[in-house]
Amino acid sequence: MPELLVTRLANRGITGMWPHQYEAADLAHRGRNVIISTGTASGKSLAYLTPAVASCLDGGTVLYLTPTKALAADQFRGLRELRITQVRAATFDGDTPFEERTWVRQHANYVLTNPDMLHRSILPRHAQWSSYFRRLRLVVVDECHGYRGVFGSHVAQILRRLRRVCARYGSSPVFMLASATASEPGAFARRLTGLEMDEVTVDASPKGATTFALWEPPLTELRGEGGAPVRRTATAEAADLLADLVLADVRTLAFVRSRRGAETVALSARAKLADVAFSLSTGRHGLRASGSPGHREAAAPPQLPEHHDLLDPHFNLNELPGQQSPDDDFTPLSPTTDPSADRAEDGSTRARPSGARSSAAGSSAAGSSAADSSAARSSAAGSRTSLDASPGDVTGATDLPGGVTETTDLPGRATSAANLPGRVPGAANLRDTATDTTNHPEGATSAADLPGRVARAANLPDTATDTTNHPEGATSAADLPGRVARAANLPDTATDATNHPDRVTNSASDPGGVLGAADLPERVAAYRAGYLAEDRRELEKALRSGSLMGLATTNALELGVDVSGLDAVLIAGWPGTRASLWQQAGRAGRDGKDALAVLIARDDPLDTYLVHHPEALFGRPVEAIVLDPDNPYVLGPHLCAAAAEIPLTEDDLAVFGPTAPELLDDLAAQGLLRRRPAGWFWTRRERATDLADIRGAGGAPIQVVEAATGRLLGSVDEPSAHTTVHTGAVYLHQGETFLVEELDLEAGVALVSGSEPDYATFARDVTDISVLSSLRSQALGRGELHFGEVEVTRQVVSYLRRRLQSGEMLGDEPLDLPPRTLRTRAVWWTLPASVLVPLAEDGIDLGGAAHAAEHASIGLLPLFATCDRWDIGGVSTELHADTGLLTVFVYDGHEGGAGFAERGFARAADWLTATREAIASCECERGCPSCIQSPKCGNGNEPLDKRGAIRLLNTLLGADVD
């Protein structure tokens, strides 16, 4: 390592390397391609930084690729802090001003960019980068586990084009990949780059403990389609928890699956904090006495008592000025809505009719999936004890051995720590101490003080917070509405107002009751793609400095942005893969600190399955990363782009894989390429790179335009336009809400107008499928399993309008959109008529049973293939024309396939067994969104037969259980 780099790193407190960092850096230094796949916050950046800086100091250049601009900006900041003048680092992305781009091309030797810019700008203009490419020594592909599915397949071909351009200029750079923990990282890296690859997988970095809770929102009193019960939305729960954690001075990231959801969570949390700030500024509040069961609320004194902590279990925000008492019907501090969820649900914080579940799944090393699976299982196996009591009552507290507690009829409260004998400490305070009350005869020690939920505390790290050491009893956040998840023992988190005068406290020194209460709403913000570059950088800086305590974000901050000092992470909905789960959870507790992570389940079959089966998460390896670079619908456009960059020759074909020669002939026949003795040439006037939409599904994008002003708001890829910007759709852009007046597919424009509807819209489609060929088949139980090519015809036929706060269905509006045809790949299973006779004789609706099994299996496939529910689709029929049998299909939602259905074929037994268990374990009677209902079903979720689906899957799998 160069002495100058050693000195600069030492100035930043880095005096050595962990073995995995050294091994990866040494392999790269010796010219070996390498992937380092270790846990979050394990120092992967230093592993590639050392050979990268050494290359620059030696006169070479470095190309750094990242999926997101945020990560590139973070790495650029770190490089500048090294203050090594010979390293001329620069970002080159969509935010780079055009006047700076010439300087980057001519002078930068460490360029940080993304696959999009490499595809659309750098490679097509490679002649302008000739000096840079001639000296290219190292290509760093950071957070490469994000390159999966169709997007990953596109990136694989972009990297092959990069290798070809480098060869044109006489360079052969080393490829160094960095990934979160992945299954078979070496094989994945070879598939991504087309190169032989060493792997480094043993993580030697120290880890703090992560307390991981699985949180299931409560059922509401509302009913959805077919009278199905509706759960409170994950985003509504996330907004409550984010506000509570900010009040507790817990620096928190809330990951939300959509841009609209991130905005909604931030707005709702800010509204709650604004209400709290207003109430505290009046100097009036409520106190709750901790007397015996049945004891009612004491009268509120005129001001905060001396040294009163907001986290005191006596402190009841429900009785702040303007709030109703617990004897009245509870109304929330502010409405919480979730227009981004699969289904609009109750956004209020009403009394929970059946308390939500939160099971703490033990502690694990941050970013590692190797948690104690037995602890995880024990956390799911607790008993449920119903508490039917008036507000303030807690019955049978000493009979709760750490089990999940229902909060029936406890308005806004539930098993308050103030009322439990011995005062139950907060969930985050429990450290390696048994939660069984038999070990604590003086009172329960389970985390029963989260109103509306019980945070299981099995096997949490370190030491218990025993109430005998806290005679004042202020050890949990019992009564903050929205349920403060106490984080008293999290690192760098204030737990005592007397020690942290910047938090809450003394009324004599702070007449308002809380210092800076008026600024509480400003401590929460949203972060997502689509913001201006300077706005994103300011938000990142504010989070690092601590001026922001809560940030609701999309997965834009999932990747390795160095945001130190975070204490907690909320994950609103399963993020799609275990790798993403651990990556998001690893944002907290960096630098070896302990952390809290909470996975909040959506009303979805997979999320419901996971909170009831924690063993599916903990102690399991992460998934293999699925991509298919040979997909002809991916490879074809990149062959055209490669020919436009440098004419293709026979010698180039090996770079692009075995299917390239045949595909080139097809492209020539279509007139896209021209064959000459010297090779294949691009001769058209259009840009060849426009043929490949690497993050979309193909087709020209639809421009979203404000009708009144002509302002361009954004764009949507053409296939998604049918479901997101159809006529009548609600469209959200940077906090503004619009209604789509007209979708003109021919003109490629969606006209919108500003509006504030109180509902969200959800498109519904109908699907027809035909089998083109069966590529593989095998017996599966009493049926047959197939994988092959299919043609899918989909048509969006209507859209639902659902009220935001209640989930009430307001109507199903018809649409007239053209059908879309998709040639893709699918996995399907069939059952012969002979085995279905007993089911029919028992009154099972075979069509409804197959339909329900199809919905649930779509929901569970992402657990076994690295995909999202929206990446796949399904069709079921009691009698399919091509098979002549009862058939259930699940297909890839991308042209040519994406590898997801193939993965389902390989894991069919496990996948369908989990599907059956998810349906059987759901507590609903006839089916609900948590098991068999689908938010995008074009048939209005009719017919569905829950009992029949279980019987059907039992029959398929050869199980005898009814």
N, C-alpha and C positions, 0 to 999 in steps of 0.2 A: 504494500500500500504506500502511495507517495507520502513523504514526510509532511508536506503541506496539508494534505487531507487529514492525516493523523492529528496534527496540531489544531486544525479547525474543529474537528469532531470533539477533541478534548475540551476546547473552549465551550462547547455545548454540553459538557458533562458526560460524553461518550468516550470511555477509556478502553473498551474492549468489545469483542464480538461473541455472541453465543455460538456454540458449535454449528448449529444449522446455518447461521449467517455466514460463517467462515467457509463451510463446505460448499455452499452455493456460489459464493464469490470466487472461491478458488477454481471451481469447475469452469466458470465463465472466463476467468483470467487465462486458463489453459486452452481456451478455444472450444470448449464443449458446450453444446446447447443444453440448457437445464431448466427444469421447473421446480420452484420451491413452493411446497404446499403445506403450510402450517397454520396454526390457529390465528384468530384475530389478535392484533396488537402483539405479535411475536417478533416484530422488527424486520419484516421482509423488505421494507424500504432500504434499510442499511445494507442488506445483502446485495441488492442491485446497484445501490448508490456508489459503493466503493469501486467496482469495475467500470462503472459509467464515468465517474469523475476521472479515474485513471486514464481512460481512453481519451477524454478531452485534453488532459494535460500532456498526453503523448501525441497530440496533433490529429486525433481522430474525431469523429462525430458520433452522436448518440440520438436515436429516435425512441421516444417514450410514448407508448400508446395506452390510453385509458378509456373506459366506456363513458365517463362523465367529465364535464368541464370543471365541476367542483374539485374533483381529485387532481386534475391537472393544475389547477390554481393552487391547491394546497402543496403539491410537490414543488411547484415553481417558487412558492414562498420559502420552503425549506432550503432550496438551492441558493436563493439569494442570501439567506441568513448565514451560509457558509463563508460568504465574502471571498470567494476565490475568483479573481478577475479573469483568469484564463478560461473559466467556464462561462461561456456566453449563452445563458439559458433564455429561452423565449417560448411562450405559448403560441400555438398557431391553430386557432379554431374560429368558429363563427363570430366570436366577440373581438377578434383581433382587427384593429382598424386597418383599412386597405393601405394607408400610407406607411404602416409598420411592416407590412408583409414582405416588401422588397428587402428591407434590412434583414429580416429573419432568413430569407432565402440566401442572401449573400454573406451573412456574417455569423449567424447563430451556429453553435456547434453542439447544443443540447436542445432539441426541439421536442416540445410536449404537445401532443395532438391527440386526435381520436380517429377511429376507423372511418367515420363519415368524411372528414377532411382528407384523409389519405386516399379514399376512394374517389372523391369528387374534385379534388384540387391538386394534391401533391403528385399523385401518379400520372394523371393526364398531362400535367405540365412538368414532367420530369426533366426536360431539357433545361428549364430554369433553375433546377436544383442539382445540376450536374456536378458542381464542385462538392456539394454536400454528400451526394451519393457515392462519389469516388472514395471518400474518406470514412464512410459509414462502418463503424466497428461493432456496434452493439445495438440490438433492437430489444427494448424492454416492453413486454406485454403484461401490464399490471391488471390485477383483479380479473384474470382470464376466466374464472369460473362463471362470469357473467355472459360469456360467449357461448350460449347454448341454443338449441332449437334452430329455427330458420335464421335468426340474427347471427348466431355462432357459425352457421354454415356459410353465410355471406362473408363474415370476417375471415374464415379459413381461406376462401378464394382471394380475398384482398391481400392476405399475407403471401399467397403464392404469386400474385402479380408483383408484389414488392420484391420478392426474391428474384424474379425475372428482371426487373428494372435494375436491381443492384448488380446482377451479373452483366448487364449491358454496360455498366460503368466499371467493371472489373473488381467489385468488392464482394465479399462473402461474409456478412456480419454474423456474429453469434446471436442467437435468440435466447433471451432469458425471460421466463414466464413466472409470474407470481400469482398464487391462488390461495384462497381460503382452503381449509381442509376439504379434500375431494376424494372420491373413490377412484382408484386407478389413475392418478394424475399423469403418469408418464404416457399411458396409452392415449389419454385425452389430448395431451400436448402434441403427440405425434400426429394425431388426426387433425388438429387445428393448424399446425404449421407444415405438415408434410415432411418433417425432418426427424431424424433419430434424436432421442431426448433422454438425458439423465434426470433422475428425480431425487429431491431432498424432502423427506416427510417427517423426520423425527424432530419434534419441537422441544428445544431445551430451555425456553424462556420461562421465567417465573410467572405464576398466575395468582391473582386474587380469587376469592370465592365469589361465585355468582348465585344469588338466591333467585330461583326461577319459579314463577307462579303461573299456573294455567287458570284462566279466568273465563268462566262462562256467564254471560249476561243473563238476567232473569227473564222468565216468561212474563209477558204483560197480559192485561185483561183483554187485549184486542184479539180479533180473529181475522185470519186471512182467507185465502181461497179455500172453499170447501169447509169453512169453519175451523181451519187449522190454527193452532196457537201461534202467536208471533212473539219473538224475543226482542228485547231492546237491542238497538244496533251497537256494533262494536265501536263505531266512531263516537256515538253518544257516550258510551262508557269511557272511551279514551279521553274525551274532552273533560269529563268529570275528574278522572284521575290526574290528568295533566294539571288542572287548576289546583287540585289538592296538593300535589307534590310541589308545585311552585310556592304555594302558601307555606309549605314545610321547608322551604329553602333547599329543595332537592333538584339539582340541575338535571333536566330530563329531555330526552328526545322521544317524540311519538311518531312512529312510522305508520303511515296510512297508505293504502294501496292505490289511491287515485289522487290526481291533482285537486279535484273538487273536494274530495274527502279531507285532504290536508288543510285546505282553506276553511272548511266547515269546522274542523276540530279546533283550529286556532281561534276562529271567531267565537265559538261557543265558550271556550275556556276564558277568553278575554272578557266576555260578557259576564261570566260567573265571578271573575276577579273584580270586575267593575262594581258589581253589586256588593261584594264583600268590602271593597275599599270605601264605597259610599256609606255602608252601615258602620264601619269602624270609625270613619271620620266624624260621625255624629256623637261618638263616645257612649253609645247605648248598645247593649247586647244582652243575651240571656245566659243564665247559669242553670245547670241542672244539678240537683243534689244527688248524692250517691247512696241514698238510703236503701231501705229494704225493698223487696219486690213490691210493686204497686205504688211506690212513692212517686208523687207527682212533681212537676217542675216548681222550683222556687221562684219567687218574684225576682225580676231583673233589677239589680242595683243600677244606679245612675251612671256609673263609669267603671272602666276596667280596674280591678284591684291591682295592687302593686305586684310586679313581677308575674303578671298573668301571661301564660304561654298559649298561643293559639292552638297548640297541640294538646293542651290539658283536656282530659276526657270529660271534664265538666262543661267545657265550653260548647255551647249549642248555637250554631249559626242559623238554625231554623227559626230562632226567635229574635234574630236581628231585626231592626226597624223595617217595617214593610213586609215581614214574613208572618205567615199564620202559625199558630201554635200547633203542637202535635195533636191536639184534640180536634182540630179542624181537618178538612181534607187537605192533604199536603200539596202545595204547589211549589215548583222548582224555583230556584233563584233566577234562572233564565232558561228559556227553551233551548234544548239541544236537538239539532236536526242532523240528518245524515242522507243527503241526496245522492251520495256516491255509492251507498251500499247496494247489494244485489236487490234488496227489497226495502222500501221505505217502511220504517217501523216507528214505534213510539219513541219520541225524542224527549219525553219529560222525565223527571226524576220522582215519579209517583211511588207510593208505597209498593213494595215488590210482593206480589201475591205468592210467588214461590221463589225464595231467595236464590240469588245467583251463586254459582260455585266458583271458588278460587282455590285451586290446589297448588300449594307450593311444592314443586317437584324436586326438592332437594337442592344441594349446591353442586356446582361443577366448575371446572376451570373455565374462565371466560373464553368463549370462542371454541370450546371443545365439546364434542358430543359424547364424551366418555363419562357421563355422570353415572352415579350408582343407580342402576336400573331397579334394584330392589327397593331403594328409597322411593323411586318414582312410582313403583307399583303400590307401595304402601300408602302413598299420598292419594291414590285414586280409590283405595279400597275402604275408606272410612265410612262409618254408618251415618245415616241422616236422621236427625232428631228434630221433630217438628216442635216449634215453640209457639204455642197459641196463648198469647198473653197481651195484656194492654200495654200501651207505651210505658216504657220504664221497667216493665216486668221482665225478668229472666228466670225461666224455670228449668230445673234439671241441669244447671250449669256443671255441677260436679259429676254428672253422668255422661259428659261429652268427652270421650277419650280421643280427642283430635279429629273427630268425625266432622263431616260436612253438616252444617246446621241450616235448616230452613228458617226463613224469617217471616213466616206467615203472620199477618196481622200486626207486625211491628212497624208502624208507619215511619219511614225515613230513618229507622234506627237499626234494630236487631242486635241482640246479644251484646249490649254495650259493655265495654270493659269496666265502666264506672259501677255497673251493677253486679258484676261477677265477683264472687268471693275471692279476695286476694288480688283483684284487679288484673285482668288478663293483659299481658304486654302486647304491643303491636307486632304484626307478623315479621317485619324486617328486623325486630330485635331478638328473635329467637335463634339461638346458636347452639346446635348440637345438643339440645336438651329435649328429652322426651315430652311429648305433648299430652300423654295420657294422664288424666287427673288422678289415677290411682297412685301415681308417684308424687302427687301434690295434694294431699288430703285437705290442705287449707284452701284450695280453690283451683280452678282450671287454669292451665297455662297455654291453652290453644289460642290461636290468633282470632279470637271471636269478636274483636272489637271493630271490624270493618262493617259499618251498617249496610245492610242489604247483601252482604257476602260473608263468607268465612274464609280467611286465608289459611290454608293448611300449613302447618309449620313443621312437617316431618323432616328431620335430618338437616335442618338449616345450620350453617357453619358457626363456629366460634362459641360464644357463651350466651346463656339465656339471660334475659332481663328479668330478674326476680323482683316481684313487688315488695318483698321484704327489704330490698335495698332502696326502695323508692316509696317511703311511707306517705309521701305527699300524693302518690297515686297518679302523677302526671306522666305516665310512660306510654301512652298510646293516643292515637288520634280518633277517639271514639265517636265524636259527634260532629265532625265537619261534614256538612251535607255534601253529597258526592263522594263521600268516603275517603278521607285522607289515608293513604297507605303509609303508615308510619315508617320513616327511614332513619330512626334515631341513631343507629349504629353504622350507617353508611359512611364511607370516608368523606371527610371534608364537609360534612353536613351538620349544621347547627342543631343541637338538640336541647339546649338550655338557653332560654332567653336572657338569663343573667350573664351568660358568657358571650352572648352575641348581641350587643346592643343595636346592631344594624338590623336585627330582625324585629322582635316584638318587644316593647314591654312596659317598662315602668311608666305609669300614668303621670307621675310627678314630673319626670323629665320629658315625657312625650304626651302632651295634653290631648292630642288627637287619638291616643290609644295605640297607634302603630306608626312607627317612623316610615315615611315614604309610602303610606297606604295608597295614596292617589296614583302612584306609579305602578301599582300591581298589574293592571292590564297591559302596560307597555313591556312587561317582562316575558310576554308570550308573543310569538310570531309564527308565520308559515314560511316554508321554504320549498320551492319546487322549480322544475324547469319552466321556462317561459318568462321568468323574471329577467330584468336587465342585469348585465354582468356586474355592474357596480353595486346593485342592490344585493345580489347574492354574496359578493365579497364582504359587504358590510354586515350581513346577517352572520356569516361565518366568524367574522372578527368579534361581533358582539357575543356570540355563544362562547367563544374561547375566553373572552375577558370576564364573563360572568354577568354582564349587564343584561343579557337575556338568560332567563332561567328555564324557559320552556320553548321548545321548537317543534311544531308539527310539520313533518316532511314526508315527501314521497321517498322512494328508494334512491333518490339523488344523493343522499348522505349515507347510504348503506355502505358504500365502498370506503377504502381506507383513508378518509379525510381525518387528519389528526386534530380531533376536538378533545383536548385533554380536560380532565376534571369533571366529566359527566358521572352522575351517580346512578341514574336509572334510565331504562328504555322501556317504552310501551310499544307493543306491536299489535296494531289493530287488524287482526285477520292473519291467517296463515300466509306467509310471504311466498309460498310456492315450493320451496325446497328446504331441507335441513341446512344446507350450506348457507342460504340466505338468512335463515333463522339465527344461526350462530353468528353470522356476520353482523346482523343488526343488533343482536344482544351484546356483541363484543364492543359496540360503540361506547358502552359504559364500563367503568372500572379499568380504564387504561392505566399504564404505568404500575401494574401490579396491585391496584386497589380493588377492594370488594365492590360489588355492584348488585343492583336489583334489576331483573328483567321480567316483564309480564306479557304473556301472549293472551290477547283478548279474542275469544272465539267469535267469529261471525255466525249468522244463522245459516249454516251451510253443512252439508254432510261430512266433509273432510274435517272442518274445524271442530264439529261436534265429536267426531270419532277421536280426534287427538286429545281433547280435554278429558275424555273418558278412558283413553288408553295411552297414558304417558309413556308406557314402555315402548311405544312406537317412535318416540322422540329421543329418549335418553338411553344411553348405552348402545345406540345403533350407529353404524357408520353412515356417513352422508352418501347421497346418491351419486351414481356415475353421471357424468355430464354428457348429455345426448346431443349430437349434431350429425348432419349428413351432408358433407361437402359435395358428394356426387349427385345430389338431387338435380336433375336436368333443368328444373325451373330456376335453380340458383346458379348452376354452373354456366348455363347458356349465356346469360347477360354478361358474366365476367369474362367469358371467352371473347365476346365482342369488345368489351372494354380493353382487354389485353391486346387485341389486334389493333385497336385504335391507338394504343400507346406505342407499340412496336409490332410490326407484322409478325404473325405467328408462323413458326416453322415446325417441321416434324420433330426436331430436337426439343422443342418446348413442351410437347404434349405430355411427357412423363411428369412434368411439374403439376399438371392439372388432373392427373388421375386416369384410370383405365377407361372411363366412359367418354373422355374428351374426343377421340378420333371420330366415333360415330356421331356425336353431337355436332361436331364441326361440319360434317356433311349435311346434316339437317339445317344448320344455320345458313349454309351456302344455298341450299335448295329454297329456303325462304327469302333469299335475297338480302339477308342481313350481312353476310360476309361474301367476299369474292375470292374464288380459288385461282391462284396463279402458280406457275412452276416454283416460284420462290417461297410460296406459303399462302396464308389466308390474310386478306386485307379488309379493313373497314373503309367503305367508300361512301357512306351516306353523310349528309350534311348535319344530321342531328348529333348530339353528344351521346356517345355509346354508354356513358355512365348513367344516363337517365333511364336505361332499361332495367337497372337494378335498384329497387327501393329496399335498402338493406335493413331498415327497421320497420317496414310496412309489409303489406301483402301484395304489392304490385298495383299497377294502374296509376294514372295521373291523379295527383291529390285534388281534393275539393277545397276551394278557397271559401273561408267563412268571412262574409262581408256584412258590415252594418248597413242596413238598407237606407237609413236616413242620411248618413254622412259619407258612405262609400269607404269607410275605414276598414282596412284589412285586419281582422282579429287573429287569424291563424289559418291552419289548414288541417284537413283530415284525410287519411288515405281513402281511396275510393270504396273499397269493400266495407270499411268501418262507417262510411257516410250513411249507409242504409240504416244503421242502428243508432247512430249518435247525432246526426244532423238531418234526420227526416223531417218533413213538414210537421210542425207541432211539437218538436222536441225541445226540451229545456237544455240550454247550452250555457256553461259557466266559463268565464274567461277573466282571470286575475281578479276574482272577487265580484265581478259584475255578472248579472244573470240576464240571459237573452232567451227569447222564443224564436224558433226557426219559422219564418213566414213561408219560405219556399225552398225546396231543394231541386235545382236544375242540373241533372246529371250530364246532359249534353254540353251545357256551358261550363260545367265544372264549378258551380257556384252555389253556396247556400246563403240565402239572405236572411238576416236576423234583425230583431229589434229589441231594444231594452225593455225589460219587464221584471216583475218581482212575484212570480207565481208561488203559491203555497204548496206546490206539488212537484214531484219528480216524474220523469217519464222513463219507460222501459219498453224497448222494442221486442216484438215477438215474431217468430218466423216458423214456417212449416218446411219440412225437408222430405225429399224423396231420394232414394239411393238405389243404384244398380251395381251389381258385381261385374267387373270387367275380367278379373282373373284371380284365382287363389294361388298365391305363391308358396304358402306353407300351410299344413294342416296337421292336427294331432287329436287324439282322443282326450277329452276332458270329462272325467266322471262318467256320467251317463249320456253326455252329449259330445259334440265335436267343436273344436276351436280352429279358426282359420285366420290367416293374415294374407292380405292381398290388395289389389288395386280396385278402386271403386270410382264411380262418378256420382257426385252429390249435386242435387239441384235444390237450392235454398231460395226462399222468397219471404221477405219481411211483409207481413200481412196486416199488422196492427201495432198499436202501442198502448200500454197501460198508463193511466195517470193515478198516482198515489199521493195522498197528503203526507207532507214531510213529517209532521210531528206525531201523527197517530198511525200512519201506515194504511189508513182507510182508502179503499179503492174507489176512485171517483169516476172511472169509466174505462172502456176499452174502445179506442178509436181506430177505425179501419184506415189502411194505407193502400195506395196503388203504386207499387214499385215493381220493377222488372225482376224476374228470377235471375239468379246467378248460378253458373255451372262450375263445379270444381272437380278436377281429376286429382285424386289423392289416394292415400293408403289407409286401410282400416283393419281393425281386429274385430272379429265377430264370432259369436257362438250360437249353436243351434241345438234344439232338443227334438227328438222324434215324437210323433204323435202317441206312440204306445206308452211312453212314460208320463204323458200329460193327462191320460184318461182319469187316474185317481184324483188329480187336482180338480179337473172339471166336474167330476161327480161330487166333490166336496163343496161345489159352489164357487170355486175360485174363478175370478174374471181373468182369463189368461192374457188378454190384451192389456188390461190394467196392471197385472203383475209384471209383465215384460216391460211396460212403460216405466213403472216404478223402479225396477232393477236397472234399467238404462240410465235414468236420472242419477241414481245413487252411484253407479259405477263411474259415470263421468266425474262426479264429485270426488271420488276416491283415487282415480288414476294419477293425479299429481303427486300422490304420496310415493308412487313407484316409478314414475317417469318425470324428468325435470321439466314440467310444463305447468301452465296455468289452466284452470277450468275453461277459460275463454279461448284457449288454443285448440280445443278439441270440441267435437260435437257428437251427436248420437241419433240413432233411429232404431225403433223397435216395432215389430209387427207380429201378430199371431200367425200369419202365413205370408211369407215373402215370396214374390214371384220367381226370383232366381234360385232360391234354395228349396222352396216347397215345404218349409218347416217354420216353426216359431224361431225367430231370429232377432238377436240384439246386436247392433253395430255400434262401435265407437271409432270415429275417424279423426285424422289430423285435419285441422282447419286451415291448412296451407297448401297451395298448389304443389303437387308432386310429393307431398308428405313431409314430415319433419322428424320422424323417428320415434314419436310418442306412441303411436299405435303398435309399432314393432316392439317397443319396450313392454307394452301391456301384454302382447302375445307371449313374451319371454317370462313374465311374472304373473301369468293369468291366475294360477291357483291362489297365490298370496293375495292378489288384488281382489278377486271375487270373494274370497273368504272374508277379507276386511270389509267389503261392501255389505255382505250379509250381516256381519256383526254390527256395523254402523246403523243399519235399519233396525235390527232387533233391539239394540240398546237404547234407542230413542224413546223417551218417556211419553210421547204423544200416542194417541189411540189409533188414528186413521191415516197419519202421515202429515208432515209439516215441512217447512223449508230446511229444517235441520237434518232431514233424512231423505225424503223422496220427491219433494217438490222442487222445481227448477224455475229460476227467475226468468229464463228466456224460452220457456216452453210455448210454442206456437199454438198448442191445443188447449191452452188454459188449464194445464195440469189436470186434464181429464182424458181418459179414465186413469185412475191410480188405485192400486190395491196393495196396501202395505203388507197385510198378512200373506197375500198371495205372492208378493215378491220374495218374502222369506222362504215360503214353501218352494217356490220356483228355484231359488238359488240352492236350497238344500238338495233338491232333486238333481240339479246340474252337478253339484260337487259330491254327490253320493252320500250326503249326510242323512242320518236317520232322525235328526231332531226336527220336531214340528215347530 
